[in-house]
Amino acid sequence: MKTRMGFRLLAVLMMAAFEALFATLEVNGVEDLDVETLTAVLLSHVVEGNVVAADVSSGLTR
């Protein structure tokens, strides 16, 4: 996604994800979230170490 179009697509996908989160949590935006909830949401999308695209698979793993 190094192209300008790729970055636009990523931005659109991120916006859609945040809109879905806000709807699920019944809030209007990030300002309505407490620090603990926001921290938990953001940290659930962080992985440890140096991960490249080739190392990432689709789907959930637990």
Order of alpha helices (4+ residues) and beta strands (2+ residues): alpha-alpha
